[in-house]
Structure formats: structure tokens, C-alpha cells
Amino acid sequence: MSTDTRTEPALHASEDPQPAAAAVPPSSPPRRPGALSVFRSEWIKLRSTRSPWWCMLVALVVPMTFGALITADSGEEIAIFFSLAGMQFAAAVVLVLAALAVTGEYRYGTIRTTLQAQPSRARVLWTKAAVIAGVAFLIGELAAFATYGVSKFFDTAGRLALRTADDWRMVAGYGVVYALLAVIAVAVGSLVRHPAGAVPLLLIWALAVENLVLLIPSVGADIYRLLPFVNGTLFAGDPMITGVTDPLSTLGSLGLLAGVAFGLLGVATAVLKRRDA
């Protein structure tokens, strides 16, 4: 009896089918957040803390209270810029708000996370300044028109009327001034980095130092008329408030304030690029 001992021919090693290697896509660098993402991040950081909300409340209540008291006590001797005198105190609150928004990041270390996600330090700082300036603009407009409305309610003589372009500027101009003051505070906060240093520096500068310049013999008045906070008051107010006898033009005052604000922000950007967070 014969047995079939034939076997299947062995496949050559080169003919042994192998699974196809999975194609591995080339690794791509991680995407960096764009300008819109940075804007959203800065807005979330600003609105998620309590201090900005308290500052906004104070910035609204204080000038309205001053406006009501001044108008009710002045009788027929009232003018628009006097009824808005409390806006100078609200401006100090805006400086504090903007400074804390920057220095708080250094205090709690969140600035490191921000700069790791977005290495463009200039974009981070300028976006932060834009967000805070936008909030300051809204505060200025709301506070000014609310104060004007309250003052007009107590104005029995009908003196508080928006008849001319200058009248409108004295009310609506505070939004622009507050926005530029916020940019100054962001720049100073970025340079100083500590709340205990930035906040007193800004308040002393705005409320005391510029007024002390008037005491300098001979040239004090000439320097005083070119100072940024003085020109902010001149743009959204009247020379009678500041005592400036030879003020710049309205647009000149605004341009000087804007030049100081963005000049300081440029310096803060250059310093931020050169030192560790």
C-alpha cells in the first residue's frame, strides 16, 4: 500500500506576506493660540475675579453720589463739569482695577501658564491692555451718563443741558480718557509687577505728583500743562478744573495722553520680552 508523501512546496522567505506598515504622519508642531483665543482668555481672567466687579461698582456709585450732592447744593451756579467732579475719583478706581488685573497674574503665578500657551509676550500684553481698556471705556461712559442723569434730576434751574459739542465731550469723553488711563495702569503694572508697588505709584502720580509740579518755580506751570493726567481732565472737562491758563487744544490734550499711554505700553512690552516671568 503506497502512501502519498508529497508535501506542499515551502514558500520562499521573500514570498511570506507581511502586514503593511501603518503610515505614520509626520509630527506637526502644536498650534499656538491665535489672537481671538488670547482675547477670550484675558476676558475670562478679568471677569472671573471679584476685584474688577467691586471696582466697577465703586466707579459707578461714587461719581453719581458726588453729582447728586453737588447739584443739589449748588442751586443755579452749576455747570456740567462741576456736576461730574466725582469722575476724578472714579478714574482712580479704574487705575486700581487695571493695575490689579496685571499684578494679580504675577502674584498668583498665572502669567507663566499664559506665556507658555502663548509665547508672544507682546500679543499677551497688548491684548490684556485692549480688554481692560475696553472695560474701562464702558465704565467711563456708564458712569458719566449715569452721573449726568442723576445731576440733571436735581437740577431745578435747567442748567445741565447738552446743547453744544463741548457739552457732549464733557460727558462722553470720559470713556476715552478712562480707556487710556487703563493702558497706563497696565503698563505700570507690567513694569512693577507687585500690587503694593504699582497701585500706590499710580495713585500718587495721578492725585499728588502732578499737582506738586505747580510748586516748581518759573517752569512749574509750563510743565504742568503737559502732564498726562492733567490733559485727560482737560479733554473730558474744562480748564477751570485744572487751573491751566494756557491749555492745549482738545485733540492736543487727547493726543498727549494717548502718546504717554502707548509709549509706556511699548516700554513695558520691551521689558517683558527681556526678563523672566
Backbone hydrogen bonds in HBPLUS format (Angstrom, degrees):
<---DONOR---> <-ACCEPTOR-->    atom                        ^
c    i                          cat <-CA-CA->   ^        H-A-AA   ^      H-
h    n   atom  resd res      DA  || num        DHA   H-A  angle D-A-AA Bond
n    s   type  num  typ     dist DA aas  dist angle  dist       angle   num
A0015-GLU N   A0012-HIS O   2.74 MM   3  5.18 144.3  1.87 110.1 122.0     1
A0016-ASP N   A0013-ALA O   3.23 MM   3  5.40 161.2  2.27 103.6 109.3     2
A0038-VAL N   A0034-GLY O   3.04 MM   4  6.33 159.1  2.09 154.0 159.8     3
A0039-PHE N   A0035-ALA O   2.93 MM   4  6.15 153.9  2.00 145.0 152.7     4
A0040-ARG N   A0036-LEU O   2.94 MM   4  6.23 160.6  1.98 148.9 153.4     5
A0041-SER N   A0037-SER O   2.93 MM   4  6.14 157.6  1.98 146.2 152.8     6
A0042-GLU N   A0038-VAL O   2.95 MM   4  6.19 162.3  1.98 152.4 156.1     7
A0043-TRP N   A0039-PHE O   2.98 MM   4  6.20 155.3  2.04 149.1 156.3     8
A0044-ILE N   A0040-ARG O   2.91 MM   4  6.13 159.7  1.96 152.2 157.2     9
A0045-LYS N   A0041-SER O   2.99 MM   4  6.23 162.6  2.03 150.5 155.3    10
A0046-LEU N   A0042-GLU O   3.03 MM   4  6.18 148.4  2.14 141.3 149.6    11
A0047-ARG N   A0043-TRP O   3.01 MM   4  6.19 169.7  2.02 155.3 157.3    12
A0048-SER N   A0044-ILE O   2.99 MM   4  5.82 133.0  2.22 145.5 155.3    13
A0053-TRP N   A0050-ARG O   3.02 MM   3  5.48 120.6  2.38 112.0 126.4    14
A0054-TRP N   A0050-ARG O   3.12 MM   4  6.44 159.3  2.17 158.6 165.1    15
A0055-CYS N   A0051-SER O   2.94 MM   4  6.11 161.3  1.97 154.3 159.8    16
A0056-MET N   A0052-PRO O   2.88 MM   4  6.08 155.0  1.94 146.0 152.7    17
A0057-LEU N   A0053-TRP O   3.02 MM   4  6.26 157.9  2.07 145.4 150.9    18
A0058-VAL N   A0054-TRP O   2.98 MM   4  6.25 164.6  2.01 153.4 156.9    19
A0059-ALA N   A0055-CYS O   2.84 MM   4  5.99 160.6  1.87 150.3 156.3    20
A0060-LEU N   A0056-MET O   3.10 MM   4  6.30 129.1  2.37 139.9 151.7    21
A0060-LEU N   A0057-LEU O   3.21 MM   3  5.27 139.1  2.39  96.5 107.7    22
A0061-VAL N   A0057-LEU O   2.96 MM   4  6.18 163.9  1.99 154.5 158.8    23
A0062-VAL N   A0058-VAL O   2.99 MM   4  5.83 171.2  1.99 153.6 156.4    24
A0065-THR N   A0061-VAL O   2.95 MM   4  6.12 156.3  2.01 155.4 161.9    25
A0066-PHE N   A0062-VAL O   3.01 MM   4  6.28 166.3  2.03 157.7 161.2    26
A0067-GLY N   A0063-PRO O   2.81 MM   4  5.90 159.7  1.85 146.2 152.5    27
A0068-ALA N   A0064-MET O   3.01 MM   4  6.21 158.8  2.06 146.4 151.0    28
A0069-LEU N   A0065-THR O   3.04 MM   4  6.26 167.9  2.05 153.9 157.0    29
A0070-ILE N   A0066-PHE O   2.83 MM   4  5.92 170.8  1.84 159.3 162.1    30
A0071-THR N   A0067-GLY O   3.00 MM   4  5.94 163.9  2.02 144.1 149.3    31
A0072-ALA N   A0068-ALA O   2.99 MM   4  5.96 161.2  2.03 145.0 150.9    32
A0073-ASP N   A0069-LEU O   3.14 MM   4  6.13 138.5  2.32 138.0 147.8    33
A0074-SER N   A0070-ILE O   3.04 MM   4  5.99 123.2  2.38 141.2 154.3    34
A0074-SER N   A0071-THR O   3.35 MM   3  5.23 145.1  2.49  95.3 104.7    35
A0077-GLU N   A0074-SER O   3.12 MM   3  5.45 159.7  2.16 135.2 131.9    36
A0082-PHE N   A0079-ALA O   3.16 MM   3  5.37 128.9  2.44 101.3 114.5    37
A0083-SER N   A0079-ALA O   3.07 MM   4  6.36 157.1  2.12 155.1 161.7    38
A0084-LEU N   A0080-ILE O   3.17 MM   4  6.44 134.0  2.39 144.9 157.1    39
A0085-ALA N   A0082-PHE O   3.14 MM   3  5.13 156.3  2.20 113.4 111.7    40
A0087-MET N   A0084-LEU O   3.01 MM   3  5.61 162.8  2.04 118.3 123.9    41
A0088-GLN N   A0085-ALA O   3.26 MM   3  6.12 167.5  2.28 121.6 124.3    42
A0089-PHE N   A0086-GLY O   3.10 MM   3  5.47 132.8  2.33 106.4 117.3    43
A0090-ALA N   A0086-GLY O   3.25 MM   4  6.65 152.4  2.33 144.3 152.3    44
A0091-ALA N   A0087-MET O   2.94 MM   4  6.12 140.3  2.10 138.1 148.1    45
A0093-VAL N   A0089-PHE O   3.28 MM   4  6.69 146.4  2.40 140.1 148.8    46
A0093-VAL N   A0090-ALA O   3.09 MM   3  5.00 118.8  2.48  91.5 106.7    47
A0094-VAL N   A0090-ALA O   3.02 MM   4  6.38 149.9  2.11 147.1 155.1    48
A0095-LEU N   A0091-ALA O   3.06 MM   4  6.40 151.9  2.14 146.5 153.7    49
A0096-VAL N   A0092-ALA O   3.10 MM   4  6.42 155.0  2.17 143.9 150.1    50
A0097-LEU N   A0093-VAL O   2.89 MM   4  6.19 163.6  1.92 153.0 157.3    51
A0098-ALA N   A0094-VAL O   2.98 MM   4  6.18 170.6  1.99 155.2 156.5    52
A0099-ALA N   A0095-LEU O   2.99 MM   4  6.10 161.7  2.03 148.7 154.2    53
A0100-LEU N   A0096-VAL O   2.94 MM   4  6.06 165.6  1.96 156.7 160.2    54
A0101-ALA N   A0097-LEU O   3.08 MM   4  6.24 146.9  2.19 144.4 153.4    55
A0102-VAL N   A0099-ALA O   3.21 MM   3  5.47 137.3  2.41 101.3 112.0    56
A0103-THR N   A0099-ALA O   2.93 MM   4  6.13 172.6  1.93 165.7 163.7    57
A0104-GLY N   A0100-LEU O   2.89 MM   4  5.40 147.6  2.00 134.0 141.6    58
A0105-GLU N   A0102-VAL O   3.12 MM   3  5.67 138.6  2.29 110.6 120.2    59
A0107-ARG N   A0103-THR O   2.92 MM   4  6.17 151.1  2.00 148.5 157.7    60
A0108-TYR N   A0104-GLY O   3.05 MM   4  6.20 156.9  2.11 148.1 151.7    61
A0109-GLY N   A0105-GLU O   2.92 MM   4  5.67 115.1  2.35 130.9 145.1    62
A0111-ILE N   A0105-GLU O   3.43 MM   6  5.11 156.6  2.49 120.4 115.8    63
A0112-ARG N   A0109-GLY O   3.35 MM   3  5.95 147.9  2.46 111.6 117.6    64
A0114-THR N   A0110-THR O   3.05 MM   4  6.34 159.2  2.10 150.6 156.7    65
A0115-LEU N   A0111-ILE O   2.98 MM   4  6.17 160.2  2.02 148.6 152.7    66
A0116-GLN N   A0112-ARG O   2.95 MM   4  6.14 137.5  2.13 143.5 155.3    67
A0117-ALA N   A0113-THR O   3.10 MM   4  6.31 154.8  2.16 147.4 153.0    68
A0118-GLN N   A0114-THR O   2.95 MM   4  6.12 145.8  2.07 143.1 153.5    69
A0121-ARG N   A0119-PRO O   2.88 MM   2  5.72 106.4  2.43 118.2 101.7    70
A0124-VAL N   A0120-SER O   3.15 MM   4  6.50 158.2  2.20 150.3 156.2    71
A0125-LEU N   A0121-ARG O   3.00 MM   4  6.20 172.9  2.01 155.1 156.2    72
A0126-TRP N   A0122-ALA O   2.94 MM   4  6.01 169.2  1.95 154.3 157.8    73
A0127-THR N   A0123-ARG O   2.91 MM   4  5.81 151.8  1.99 141.8 149.8    74
A0128-LYS N   A0124-VAL O   2.94 MM   4  6.07 158.2  1.99 146.0 152.5    75
A0129-ALA N   A0125-LEU O   2.91 MM   4  6.14 157.1  1.96 145.0 151.6    76
A0130-ALA N   A0126-TRP O   2.92 MM   4  6.10 149.7  2.02 138.8 147.0    77
A0131-VAL N   A0127-THR O   2.93 MM   4  6.19 161.6  1.96 154.7 158.5    78
A0132-ILE N   A0128-LYS O   3.02 MM   4  6.21 173.8  2.02 156.1 157.8    79
A0133-ALA N   A0129-ALA O   2.83 MM   4  5.82 154.3  1.90 143.0 151.3    80
A0134-GLY N   A0130-ALA O   2.91 MM   4  6.02 150.6  2.00 142.2 149.9    81
A0135-VAL N   A0131-VAL O   3.09 MM   4  6.43 155.9  2.15 147.4 153.3    82
A0136-ALA N   A0132-ILE O   2.87 MM   4  6.11 158.9  1.91 148.7 155.2    83
A0137-PHE N   A0133-ALA O   2.84 MM   4  6.05 148.8  1.94 145.0 153.4    84
A0138-LEU N   A0134-GLY O   3.16 MM   4  6.46 159.5  2.21 146.2 150.3    85
A0139-ILE N   A0135-VAL O   2.93 MM   4  6.25 157.9  1.98 150.4 157.1    86
A0140-GLY N   A0136-ALA O   2.88 MM   4  6.09 162.8  1.91 150.8 155.1    87
A0141-GLU N   A0137-PHE O   2.98 MM   4  6.27 162.2  2.02 152.9 157.1    88
A0142-LEU N   A0138-LEU O   2.91 MM   4  6.01 171.0  1.92 154.4 157.5    89
A0143-ALA N   A0139-ILE O   2.82 MM   4  5.83 166.7  1.83 152.9 157.5    90
A0144-ALA N   A0140-GLY O   2.96 MM   4  5.91 160.3  2.00 142.2 148.3    91
A0145-PHE N   A0141-GLU O   3.04 MM   4  6.10 172.9  2.04 151.6 154.0    92
A0146-ALA N   A0142-LEU O   2.88 MM   4  5.83 152.7  1.95 144.3 153.0    93
A0147-THR N   A0143-ALA O   2.88 MM   4  5.86 156.3  1.93 142.0 148.9    94
A0148-TYR N   A0144-ALA O   2.86 MM   4  6.05 156.7  1.91 145.4 152.6    95
A0149-GLY N   A0145-PHE O   2.90 MM   4  6.02 154.1  1.97 139.6 146.7    96
A0150-VAL N   A0146-ALA O   2.96 MM   4  6.22 160.5  2.00 149.3 153.9    97
A0151-SER N   A0147-THR O   2.86 MM   4  6.01 164.8  1.88 151.6 156.4    98
A0152-LYS N   A0148-TYR O   2.85 MM   4  5.97 155.2  1.91 147.1 154.1    99
A0153-PHE N   A0149-GLY O   3.10 MM   4  6.30 140.6  2.26 138.3 148.2   100
A0153-PHE N   A0150-VAL O   3.14 MM   3  5.14 124.9  2.46  93.5 107.7   101
A0154-PHE N   A0151-SER O   3.08 MM   3  5.30 126.8  2.37  99.1 112.1   102
A0155-ASP N   A0152-LYS O   3.16 MM   3  4.79 150.7  2.25  92.7 101.6   103
A0161-ALA N   A0159-ARG O   3.11 MM   2  5.93 123.1  2.45 108.8  93.2   104
A0168-TRP N   A0164-THR O   3.20 MM   4  6.59 157.4  2.25 147.5 152.6   105
A0169-ARG N   A0165-ALA O   2.90 MM   4  6.14 152.7  1.97 145.2 153.6   106
A0170-MET N   A0166-ASP O   3.02 MM   4  6.23 151.0  2.11 146.6 152.7   107
A0171-VAL N   A0168-TRP O   3.11 MM   3  5.35 144.8  2.24 102.5 112.8   108
A0172-ALA N   A0168-TRP O   2.74 MM   4  5.85 155.0  1.80 171.4 171.8   109
A0173-GLY N   A0169-ARG O   2.81 MM   4  4.84 140.2  1.97 126.1 134.9   110
A0177-VAL N   A0173-GLY O   3.18 MM   4  6.46 165.4  2.21 152.9 157.1   111
A0178-TYR N   A0174-TYR O   2.86 MM   4  5.93 166.4  1.88 150.9 154.6   112
A0179-ALA N   A0175-GLY O   3.07 MM   4  6.22 152.7  2.14 142.4 149.8   113
A0180-LEU N   A0176-VAL O   3.12 MM   4  6.42 158.0  2.17 149.8 154.7   114
A0181-LEU N   A0177-VAL O   2.89 MM   4  6.16 154.0  1.96 151.3 159.6   115
A0182-ALA N   A0178-TYR O   2.89 MM   4  6.09 148.5  1.99 144.6 152.8   116
A0183-VAL N   A0179-ALA O   3.15 MM   4  6.51 146.5  2.27 140.4 148.8   117
A0184-ILE N   A0180-LEU O   3.08 MM   4  6.42 155.9  2.14 146.8 152.6   118
A0185-ALA N   A0181-LEU O   2.96 MM   4  6.26 158.5  2.01 148.2 154.0   119
A0186-VAL N   A0182-ALA O   2.86 MM   4  6.12 152.6  1.94 148.5 155.9   120
A0187-ALA N   A0183-VAL O   3.02 MM   4  6.24 160.5  2.06 149.1 153.9   121
A0188-VAL N   A0184-ILE O   2.95 MM   4  6.22 166.2  1.97 154.5 158.1   122
A0189-GLY N   A0185-ALA O   2.82 MM   4  5.90 159.3  1.87 145.6 152.2   123
A0190-SER N   A0186-VAL O   2.92 MM   4  6.08 150.9  2.00 144.7 152.1   124
A0191-LEU N   A0187-ALA O   3.03 MM   4  6.26 147.6  2.14 144.8 153.7   125
A0192-VAL N   A0188-VAL O   2.87 MM   4  6.03 164.5  1.90 157.3 160.9   126
A0193-ARG N   A0189-GLY O   2.78 MM   4  5.28 150.3  1.86 135.1 145.3   127
A0197-GLY N   A0194-HIS O   3.02 MM   3  5.33 148.2  2.12 107.8 117.7   128
A0198-ALA N   A0194-HIS O   2.86 MM   4  6.02 172.9  1.87 168.1 170.0   129
A0199-VAL N   A0195-PRO O   3.12 MM   4  5.68 158.3  2.17 138.7 145.0   130
A0201-LEU N   A0197-GLY O   3.25 MM   4  6.15 153.6  2.32 138.5 146.4   131
A0202-LEU N   A0198-ALA O   3.01 MM   4  6.21 162.8  2.04 154.6 158.3   132
A0203-LEU N   A0199-VAL O   3.05 MM   4  6.25 167.0  2.06 157.4 161.1   133
A0204-ILE N   A0200-PRO O   2.85 MM   4  5.89 165.8  1.87 153.0 157.3   134
A0205-TRP N   A0201-LEU O   2.97 MM   4  6.01 157.3  2.02 143.0 150.0   135
A0206-ALA N   A0202-LEU O   2.91 MM   4  6.07 163.8  1.94 148.9 153.2   136
A0207-LEU N   A0203-LEU O   2.83 MM   4  5.77 164.7  1.85 150.8 155.5   137
A0208-ALA N   A0204-ILE O   2.92 MM   4  5.16 147.4  2.03 133.1 139.6   138
A0209-VAL N   A0204-ILE O   2.85 MM   5  6.06 167.6  1.86 154.7 159.1   139
A0211-ASN N   A0208-ALA O   3.11 MM   3  5.41 119.5  2.49 103.8 118.5   140
A0212-LEU N   A0208-ALA O   2.99 MM   4  6.24 147.4  2.09 153.6 164.0   141
A0212-LEU N   A0209-VAL O   3.09 MM   3  5.09 120.6  2.46  94.7 109.9   142
A0213-VAL N   A0209-VAL O   3.22 MM   4  6.55 130.3  2.48 143.9 156.1   143
A0213-VAL N   A0210-GLU O   3.33 MM   3  5.31 140.4  2.49  93.4 103.9   144
A0214-LEU N   A0211-ASN O   3.25 MM   3  5.80 148.8  2.35 109.1 116.2   145
A0215-LEU N   A0212-LEU O   2.95 MM   3  5.52 156.7  2.01 114.9 122.0   146
A0216-ILE N   A0213-VAL O   3.04 MM   3  5.59 166.2  2.06 117.5 122.0   147
A0220-GLY N   A0216-ILE O   3.11 MM   4  4.41 131.4  2.35 133.2 131.3   148
A0219-VAL N   A0217-PRO O   2.66 MM   2  5.80 141.3  1.80 112.9  99.4   149
A0223-ILE N   A0219-VAL O   3.02 MM   4  6.25 154.5  2.08 157.4 164.0   150
A0224-TYR N   A0220-GLY O   2.93 MM   4  6.01 159.5  1.97 148.6 155.1   151
A0225-ARG N   A0221-ALA O   3.28 MM   4  6.38 155.5  2.34 144.6 147.5   152
A0226-LEU N   A0223-ILE O   2.96 MM   3  5.44 158.4  2.01 115.1 122.2   153
A0227-LEU N   A0224-TYR O   3.26 MM   3  5.45 169.3  2.27 115.7 115.5   154
A0231-ASN N   A0227-LEU O   3.09 MM   4  6.30 156.1  2.15 150.6 157.3   155
A0232-GLY N   A0228-PRO O   2.93 MM   4  6.23 138.9  2.10 144.9 156.9   156
A0233-THR N   A0229-PHE O   3.13 MM   4  6.42 153.7  2.21 143.6 149.1   157
A0234-LEU N   A0230-VAL O   2.94 MM   4  6.27 146.9  2.05 141.9 152.2   158
A0235-PHE N   A0231-ASN O   2.95 MM   4  6.07 149.6  2.04 140.5 147.1   159
A0236-ALA N   A0232-GLY O   3.21 MM   4  6.42 169.5  2.22 149.1 151.1   160
A0241-ILE N   A0238-ASP O   2.96 MM   3  5.70 150.2  2.05 122.7 129.5   161
A0243-GLY N   A0239-PRO O   2.82 MM   4  5.80 147.8  1.92 157.5 167.2   162
A0253-SER N   A0249-SER O   2.86 MM   4  6.13 154.2  1.92 155.3 159.7   163
A0254-LEU N   A0250-THR O   3.17 MM   4  6.49 160.1  2.21 145.0 150.2   164
A0255-GLY N   A0251-LEU O   2.82 MM   4  5.95 158.5  1.86 146.4 152.8   165
A0256-LEU N   A0252-GLY O   2.94 MM   4  6.11 154.3  2.01 145.8 152.2   166
A0257-LEU N   A0253-SER O   3.10 MM   4  6.32 165.9  2.12 149.4 152.7   167
A0258-ALA N   A0254-LEU O   2.93 MM   4  6.13 163.2  1.95 151.6 156.6   168
A0259-GLY N   A0255-GLY O   2.83 MM   4  5.94 154.4  1.89 145.3 152.7   169
A0260-VAL N   A0256-LEU O   3.02 MM   4  6.27 159.6  2.06 151.7 155.9   170
A0261-ALA N   A0257-LEU O   2.99 MM   4  6.19 160.9  2.03 148.1 153.9   171
A0262-PHE N   A0258-ALA O   2.97 MM   4  6.13 177.3  1.97 158.8 158.5   172
A0263-GLY N   A0259-GLY O   2.89 MM   4  5.75 142.0  2.03 136.5 148.0   173
A0264-LEU N   A0260-VAL O   2.96 MM   4  6.06 161.6  1.99 147.1 151.1   174
A0265-LEU N   A0261-ALA O   3.03 MM   4  6.28 152.2  2.11 141.2 149.6   175
A0266-GLY N   A0262-PHE O   2.92 MM   4  6.02 146.8  2.03 136.6 144.8   176
A0267-VAL N   A0263-GLY O   3.06 MM   4  6.39 154.2  2.13 146.0 152.5   177
A0268-ALA N   A0264-LEU O   2.88 MM   4  6.14 161.6  1.91 150.9 156.1   178
A0269-THR N   A0265-LEU O   2.93 MM   4  6.10 147.5  2.04 141.3 149.9   179
A0270-ALA N   A0266-GLY O   3.07 MM   4  6.32 160.1  2.11 148.4 152.6   180
A0271-VAL N   A0267-VAL O   2.99 MM   4  6.26 160.2  2.03 153.0 158.6   181
A0272-LEU N   A0268-ALA O   2.90 MM   4  6.01 155.7  1.96 144.1 151.2   182
A0273-LYS N   A0269-THR O   3.10 MM   4  6.31 147.8  2.21 146.5 153.9   183
A0274-ARG N   A0271-VAL O   3.08 MM   3  5.24 137.5  2.26 101.0 112.9   184
A0275-ARG N   A0271-VAL O   3.24 MM   4  6.43 135.6  2.45 153.6 163.5   185
